[in-house]
Amino acid sequence: MLIEHQISLGASVEELANDAKCWVYTAKQALTDKNVSHVTQLADVFLSQWESHGKLLKGAFLIVKNRFLVVFADAEGDDMCGRAQDGQLKFIKELEEVTGNVFIDRMLIAYDNQGNIDVLPFTDLKSKIALGDINKETFFYNSLIQTKQDFQTNWHIPIANSWLV
């Protein structure tokens, strides 16, 4: 997996618990180098201030393949408060404004297409399958994962092994 940038606070992704919360956001368009620079700077500030129940969260942020923003939070056995979860969503919305890109559209499906990552609306999936552009062996990026372990094992999988079929 090509990870362009990893920003961690308190621990690297590898050091976070397997049940650490994980959110994956798919970019409608690939991030430019300028976008990556802005996002990296803002993620560093966000992670340094991200708290749950008044305690700094152990978190990590990845930019993967210039198409995905991945946020991890390890509350170290505590439940994350709603304010902390809302905070990371507000941060992603801020990144949308800064980059002019779309990250929060859960109807976007990302899949491998001859070495590239293509993104399409979920509503176009059936037509792509009918045309033969996508089949059950096509790998897609599952943005509905919820933990670090899910990210490691169920994020990039064949469509045949996914909720899409």
Secondary structure, DSSP 4 states (H G I P E B T S, - for coil): --EEEEEEESS-GGGS-TT-EEEEEE-SSPPPHHHHHHHHHHHHHHHHH-EETTEE-EEEEEEETTTEEEEEEE-TTSPPPHHHHHHHHHHHHHHHHHHT-----TTEEEEEETTEEEEEEGGGHHHHHHHTSS-TT-EEE-TT--BHHHHHHHSEEEGGGSTT-
